[in-house]
Amino acid sequence: IFFAAAKDDVPSVREQLAKFLLQLPKSAPSKHILPAFQVEMQPVREGFFADQPLQYIAAGGTLPYDGSIYVLASLPLTDYLFPRVRQSGGAYEVEVVPYETGALSFYSGRDPHLSETLDTFAHAADFVRTLDVSKERLAAAIDGVLPPEEEKHGSLEESLDALRNWNCGMTEDDFRQELQKIRETTIDHLRAYAPAIEGIVQNPSLCVIGNKDLLRANAGRFQTLQPW
């Protein structure tokens, strides 16, 4: 959930949100929420002209869901995309965003490039296919996506976990099993994602908001081009 609020209103927003979240652990999770909202995603490639020199780029698709998708997302971001798109390419931000539905998206913001960044996204599968990191580096990536171990009964953090689980239709047992799968993630497990990633980045759902001339120069990448 993303909020936008005037600075003076932030304390009030935070207080009201905390009151709401702290009620969630009292609610029983449901296993029927997520399937009710699942739809079959179709690749759509859209470009929007804006009066700006920089690009906002999002490309992705859906993978077979497994908790290790979070570990998978962290390694290409830090070891592959960040040095190419952020450090060398000059984009203000770059992210790999996984979702509980199995969706995985590559994103760059305030990016001076377009085709170069999309080509980098398209070769992410090659990086994953030959992924080679130390046991220590893999362990750090796993630890980075696991929640803290300390007790959080009655805390705001516990309520946020409850909100996540409730939205996903997960019971506490489901959640614990997912965490165990994440802890058991191996390099071979991550490499096995390569064919699925290749499938989504070769023909991704794509949305770009950016410079008119640059988008027109890459018109073949889009199904539609229109003003933002």
LINCORSUL-V896468 format. One record per backbone hydrogen bond with DSSP energy under -1.0 kcal/mol. CO is the residue of the C=O (numbers start at 1). NH is the residue of the N-H. Records with the same first field share a line. If there is no record, write none. Layout:
CO = NH  NH
//
This chain:
6 = 9
7 = 10
9 = 13
10 = 14
11 = 15
12 = 16
13 = 17
14 = 18
15 = 19
16 = 20
17 = 21
18 = 22
20 = 23
21 = 24
23 = 26
24 = 27
34 = 37
44 = 206
45 = 223  224
46 = 208
47 = 226
48 = 210
49 = 228
50 = 52
55 = 111
56 = 209
57 = 108
58 = 207
59 = 106
60 = 205
61 = 104
66 = 69
67 = 70
68 = 72
69 = 73
70 = 74
71 = 75
72 = 76
73 = 77
74 = 78
75 = 79
76 = 80  81
77 = 82
80 = 84
81 = 85
82 = 86  87
83 = 88
85 = 91
93 = 109
95 = 107
97 = 105
99 = 102
102 = 63
103 = 99
104 = 61
105 = 97
106 = 59
107 = 95
108 = 57
109 = 92  93
111 = 55
114 = 118
115 = 119
116 = 120
117 = 121
118 = 122
119 = 123
121 = 124
123 = 127
124 = 128
125 = 129
126 = 130
128 = 131
134 = 138
135 = 139
136 = 140
137 = 141
138 = 142
139 = 143
140 = 144
142 = 145
152 = 155
155 = 159
156 = 160
157 = 161
158 = 162
159 = 163
160 = 164
161 = 165
162 = 166
163 = 167
164 = 168
165 = 170
171 = 175
172 = 176
173 = 177
174 = 178
175 = 179
176 = 180
177 = 181
178 = 182
179 = 183
180 = 184
182 = 185
186 = 190
187 = 191
188 = 192
190 = 193
191 = 194
193 = 197
194 = 198
195 = 199
196 = 200
197 = 201
198 = 202
205 = 60
206 = 46
207 = 58
208 = 48
209 = 56
210 = 50
211 = 215
212 = 216
213 = 217
216 = 219
218 = 221
219 = 222
224 = 47
226 = 49
//
